[in-house]
């Protein structure tokens, strides 16, 4: 299953990592070579990055709202110090099959 990120996934990851927060420099370095290791079974665009760290637990690092949506968004999470994935959060009855264009994101570090 491991595969390269699509252009849209790469663009969204880069937009999420443009926010400034503790540890972002290391995550930006990881992002240069990260690959997709899994996708959500429901059909939404959520992805998990491929790595075997043995880390347990996840931490939300940044949240992103989607301009002109009705509450949809996404967040970047880590597993310990490693990129974990990007989770799509939809409030509608159906989810899109790919992430929104990165220019539509309003990104804020998680508190």
C-alpha positions, 0 to 999 in steps of 0.5 A: 500500500505505501504510495506517494502523496498525490499533488493535492495531498502534498499541497494540503500537508505543506499548507498545514505545516506552514503554521508555526508551532513547537516541533514544526521544523522536524515535521517539515523535514519528515514531510519531504519523504513521507508516504501514504500508508493507509486511507480511511475506509469510509471513502473520505480523503483522510490519510495515514502516513506510513511509518512504524514508530511503535508510538502510541497515542495521537496529538492534533498539531494544527486545525484547518477550516475550509472557506465556504464550507458549512463547518468542514475541516481537517487536522494534522496529527502526530504520533509522538514526534512523527507525522501521523496523518491528515484527518478530514472532518465533515459535517455534511451527509457526504464527504468529498473524495479528495482534500480541498484546494489548499488555498481554501484552508484557514490553518491554526495551531492546535492549543 
